Amino acid sequence: MYDGIIWILTYSKLDSNLLFWLKKEDHHPSQQNQCGLHGIYLRAFCTGLDSVLQPYRQALLDLEQEFLADPHLSISHINYSLDQFQLLFPSVMVVVEQIKTQKIHGCQLLETVHKHSCGGLPPVRSALEKILAVCHGVMYKQLSAWMLHGLLLDQHEEFFVKQGPSSGNVPAQPEEEDDDLGIGGLTGKQLRELQDLRLIEEENMLAPSLKQFSLRVEMLPSYIPVRVAEKILFVGESVQMFENQNVNLTRKGSILKNQEDTFAAELHRLKQQPLFSLVDFEAVVDWIRSTVAEHLWKLMVEESDLLGQLKQLHSFPDASQAREGPSRELSPREAPTSGWAALGLSYKVQWPLHILFTPAVLEKYNVVFKYLLSVRRVQAELQHCWALQMQRKHLKSNRTDAIKWRLRDHMAFLVDNLQYYLQVDVLESQFSQLLLQINSTRDFESIRLAHDHFLSNLLAQSFILLKPVFHCLNEILDLCHSFCSLVSQNLGPLDERGAAQLSILVKGFSRQSSLLFKILSSVRNHQINSDLAQLLLRLDYNKYYTQAGGTLGSFGV
């Protein structure tokens, strides 16, 4: 009996002293580095713990009055009066000790208290739920400031939204430069690359631009899913972006359609609930998010003519319509080596389209533009060579001329079909799907997701991200360009030096076309990638490629 009373009093004293110490630390920021315990969530925890201990203090006062009135009350009466706290103090003390020893901070306190409140006896669960409700009050205040006004009130870095990029980046794997691209066939490494195009889609050259805000995942309680946190992040970013620009806008109103008071009342209602309900919480977040997303959709599609801007970007492969200008170096592997290689896409993005056309997105467009421009350029050069051939068709030709013009035909055959594949099977097909998705929704996030998929599919289906195929196609384009330069500089019959250069071009084109056929055939046989199979279908639609043994441009030279 006496041990029980001493045990209760000891826990009470220890808990009260620790509570006082925590509050002292919270009010003396200069000592934060030593103890590591500070912040508004810790203060809320102390407030909640204080309210939980209040019945115990009141019970002690009542006992004091009872003993003053009747000094002959027994120890059993004390034990009976304080019996309800014998179960509470050990459990609360475990939580307090865990916070102290692990230096739990910010929203991590929510996770700790929530875990301990999920089980145990009803008095313990009820007390911890009261503490958790007080801590949730701080979270709802931060949510209201962030989602309704775009303000991140987080002096002690306790919220699960932070300013700056996410810290969860995965280090890139070192890139091997000496892939075997010989005519003997595919290496195992090349085939593995073909089996998963999107493994290298997020390379440094195409890494997304650093976002102004991101999730601090380590602070996110487990009972709030990441999908909900992403919606909260999106709403706050959008509200802040709109508020920052609102001074320069002639339009009135807000991105929340002047429903701030309504949403604030809903968040306050959630704050007043004794228990956290994910269903109610997510419903309110979804309501706010859908309002913001629909307003952004209206700004993008109806007021900023998003479809018109996309159609302009869609037409950029046409050299006559593209705005060309110097572009910065995208990656070490694409360092400009000529004036043509330095050409790029220059596009001035107007507000609010900048949240869709970020610098990283424009770089992706630039990569696609440079690639399509190189294909179109070689195609035009080969057509010019055909015009030169027609001008001399009445003249007597020799064996070298026959080889030269057969090589041009084979080059044009491959480049024309590659161009058709890129234009029809990739660009037009993906753009039609993008327009269909934009017209079928009134949600900005759906538009952004569809646009991201559009760009990813362009890069993947154009083989820009698939090193063996992209390298092979670039080698073929370089050989075609060298051939066109040779023809343009030698309008008459080729001399001995020109014939030697032609022989080198014939062998190089034969080797690269054979390698391309091997890659495409290997992929088709293994049923790995439908995009490569579609390109093979374009190149080998009449089985000429197959009948030639997968080799073009070989004439016994």
Residue, then its C-alpha position, 0 to 999 in steps of 0.5 A: m500500500y505504502d509502496g503504491i502511494i510512494w510509486i505514484l508520488t514519485y512518478s508525479k514528481l518526476d513528470s512534473n519536474l520534466l514538464f517544467w524542464l521542457k517548458k523552460e527549454d522551450h522558452h530559452p532558445s539559446q539552450q536549444n543546441q545543448c538539449g535539442l528540445h524546442g519548438i511549438y509542437l513541444r510546447a503544445f505537448c507540454t500544454g496537453l500533458d499539463s491538462v492531463l495532469q490537472p485531474y491529478r492535481q485536483a485530486l491532491l487538493d481534494l485529499e488535502q481538504e478532506f484530511l484537513a476536515d478529518p485528520h483520521l482518514s486512513i492511508s487506504h482512502i488515499n490509495y483509493s482516491l489516487d488509484q485511477f492514476q496508477l495506470l496513467f503515469p507509467s504510460v505517459m512517462v514512457v512517452v516523455e522519456q522517449i521524447k527526451t532521449q530521442k529528442i523527438h521534434g516537430c511533427q514527429l511528436l504527432e507520430t510518437v503520441h499517436k503510436h502510444s495512443c493506439g493501444g493500451l487501457p482506456p484511461v491511457r488512450s483517452a489521456l494521450e488522445k487529449i494530448l494529441a488533439v492539442c498537438h494537432g491544433v498546431m498542425y491545423k494552424q500551420l495548414s491554414a496559413w499554408m493552404l489558405h495564404g501560402l505562408l510557411l510559418d515554421q521557424h523551428e523546421e517542424f512542419f512536413v512542408k519545407q522551403g527548398p528541394s527534396s533531400g531524397n535524391v538517389p545518387a546517379q550511377p557512374e556512366e560507362e563510356d566504352d559500350d561495345l557497339g560492334i557489328g558482332g551483335l548486342t552486348g548483355k549490357q545493351l540488351r539490359e538497357l533496351q529492357d527498361l527505357r525509363l531507368i535512365e529517364e531521370e538522368n542529370m541532363l533531364a533532372p527536374s528543376l529544383k522546386q521552391f517547396s517540397l515535403r519534409v518526409e521525415m516529419l510526416p506522420s504515418y497516419i497522413p498518407v504521402r498522397v494527401a501531403e502532396k495535395i497540401l504541398f500543391v495547394g500551398e505552392s499554388v496559393q503563394m504563386f498566385e498571391n505573389q503575382n496578384v499585385n501585377l495582375t489586373r484581374k481581381g479575386s483569389i485562386l481559392k475563389n474567395q472561399e478562404d473563410t469557408f475553408a478556414a471554418e472547415l479546418h477549424r471544425l477539424k481542429q475541434q474534433p477530439l479524434f483525428s479522422l483521415v476521411d474528414f481530413e482528406a475530404v477537406v484537403d481534396w475540396i481545397r485542392s480541387t478548387v485550386a486545380e480548377h482555377l489553375w486550369k481556367l487560368m492555363v487553358e482559357e485565359s493563357d491559351l495553353l492549347g495554342q502554346l502547345k501547338q506552337l511548341h508542337s510545330f517547332p520541328d519545322a525550321s521555318q516556324a521555329r525560333e532558333g537561338p544559342s542554347r546552353e550546353l545540356s550535358p557533356r555528351e552533347a557539347p556543341t561541335s558546330g554551329w548547327a549543334a549550337l542551335g536550340l529552342s528559345y521560348k519565353v514563358q508567360w505567367p502562369l504557364h511557367i509552373l508547367f513549362t519549367p526550365a527543366v521541361l524546356e530543356k527536354y523540349n530543346v533536346v527533342f528539338k535538336y534531335l528532330l532538327s538534325v534528322r530534318r536537316v539530313q533529310a533536306e540535304l539528301q533531297h538536295c543531292w537527289a536534285l543534283q542527280m536529276q540535273r546530271k541524269h542526261l550525262k554518262s555515268n560510271r561505276t562510281d556514280a552508280i555506287k554514289w547514287r545507290l548509296r544516296d537512295h539507301m540513305a534517303f530510304l532509312v532517313d525518310n522512314l525514320q523521319y516518318y516514324l518520329q513525326v507520325d508514330v511519335l510526335e503526332s500520336q503523343f500530341s493527339q493524346l495530350l490534347l485529348q487529355i487536356n480537353s477531358t479534364r478541368d484539373f490542373e494536376s491532371i494536365r501537368l501529369a499528362h504533359d509530363h507523360f507526353l514529354s517522357n514518351l517523346l524522349a523514350q520513343s525517340f530513343i534519346l534516352l536509349k544509348p545504343v540506338f541513339h548512338c547508332l542513329n546519330e552515327i548514321l546521320d553523321l555519315c549521311h551528312s558527310f556524304c551530302s558534303l562530298v556530293s555538294q563539293n564534287l558535282g562532277p565525277l569523283d577523283e581518286r580521293g573522292a572515291a576513297q572517301l565514298s568507299i569509307l562512307v559506304k562501309g560505315f553506312s553498311r556497318q551502322s545500318s547492320l548494327l541498327f537492324k541487329i538491335l531492332s531485330s533483337v528487341r523484336n525477337h525478345q518482345i521487349n519494346s514496342d517502339l523499337a518494333q514500330l521503327l523496324l516495321r517502318l524500315d522493313y515494311n516490304k522486307y527489303y531490309t531483311q532480304a538485304g541481310g540487314t545491311l544497306g549501302s553495301f555494293g561490293v565496294 
